[in-house]
Amino acid sequence: MRKTTEKEKRAAILWAALFVLLLAVCLALLFLPALSIPAGRWLAVVVCAAVIVAMLVGVIAAAMQRVRELDGGEEEDAKRY
């Protein structure tokens, strides 16, 4: 039973890392062309960047919570019922 938990933990961390990488690439692609944007349009870029950063924080928090759940054995307890 413990081996499955380790696999699930690695999978949760891997998917979170891939999603964080994807969002980081999106953030970089957002700012590269933004260097030539006129000053009045920077607000839109900053708002989009803030949304992406909020998503990054949410993904990292969800991954940490999932690892804590797996460490706590919540899935193993749920399988008993």
Helices and strands as residue ranges (DSSP letters): H 2-34, G 39-41, H 42-72, H 74-79
